[in-house]
Amino acid sequence: MELLMRKEDVEDLTGDKADLGEQAYRLLYREVIRCRILPGQDITEAQLCDTYGLSRSPARRALALLAHDGLITPVPRLGFHVSDISLVTIRQTFEMRASLEGLAARASIGRIDVGLLRDLNTRYVEGANAGLPGMMEIHDDIHNRIYAASKNPIMEKVLHQLLDQSNRIAYFVSKVGGRGNAGSDVVVDEHEQLFQALESGDPEVAASNFQSHVRHSEQRVVDALLSSRYFSDLPIRIDEKGAAAL
């Protein structure tokens, strides 16, 4: 199992803001989301302790939380299986996210500083040359501020989870060499449309624009995966509705 430990990851484990189990969970959660622990990979408590310098009890707590998140599945006597990424899980993730982002957009009308979002978007453009992680962080900041402006903490929490799942898919696309047809300029243009929709004061316009943005994001990652080596050798079957599936 090839896992790389970075300086900032080690520093996370030495902080005093959370117990060791929570710190270990945050570290391993990030490793899974960023696909440094890959989808479909089999892992064990002992391997994680050795790789990340964790004690058994914090590692066990972290694994229990990751299993609760649905990111790993216990395999009796063998360890854990990291959840796979498939076209089905991609569709389900983006379908839920599109629906809830529409609701968040409606609720955030008049509650958010659109000028600040535009400033973040400018940084997003500049970060396009800094690599995927930098772009993801700025992109997330834009969306998370909109989620917070909804003033619905339950919906905000679920949207955070769905955004993380979307990011995991995007990191995976990068790992397997997928290439989308649309670059960062398209996403930047879509963000500006979102900002204008928020400024319009029309909840339905805002909801529609946010849902379209998420659906376009889904199509980009699906196109990229289908063009990658990950799916090139998989058999295609026809489901009961006559649709192609992998």
Stockholm file with secondary structure:
# STOCKHOLM 1.0

chainA/1-246         MELLMRKEDVEDLTGDKADLGEQAYRLLYREVIRCRILPGQDITEAQLCDTYGLSRSPARRALALLAHDGLITPVPRLGFHVSDISLVTIRQTFEMRASLEGLAARASIGRIDVGLLRDLNTRYVEGANAGLPGMMEIHDDIHNRIYAASKNPIMEKVLHQLLDQSNRIAYFVSKVGGRGNAGSDVVVDEHEQLFQALESGDPEVAASNFQSHVRHSEQRVVDALLSSRYFSDLPIRIDEKGAAAL
#=GR chainA/1-246 SS CCCCCCHHHHHHTTCSSSCHHHHHHHHHHHHHHTTSSCTTCEECHHHHHHHHTCCHHHHHHHHHHHHHHTSEEEETTTEEEECCCCHHHHHHHHHHHHHHHHHHHHHHTTTSCHHHHHHHHHHHHHHGGGCHHHHHHHHHHHHHHHHHHTTCHHHHHHHHHHHHHHHHHHHHHHHTTCCCSCCHHHHHHHHHHHHHHHHHTCHHHHHHHHHHHHHHHHHHHHHHHHTSHHHHTSCCEECTTSCEEC
#=GC SS_cons         CCCCCCHHHHHHTTCSSSCHHHHHHHHHHHHHHTTSSCTTCEECHHHHHHHHTCCHHHHHHHHHHHHHHTSEEEETTTEEEECCCCHHHHHHHHHHHHHHHHHHHHHHTTTSCHHHHHHHHHHHHHHGGGCHHHHHHHHHHHHHHHHHHTTCHHHHHHHHHHHHHHHHHHHHHHHTTCCCSCCHHHHHHHHHHHHHHHHHTCHHHHHHHHHHHHHHHHHHHHHHHHTSHHHHTSCCEECTTSCEEC
//
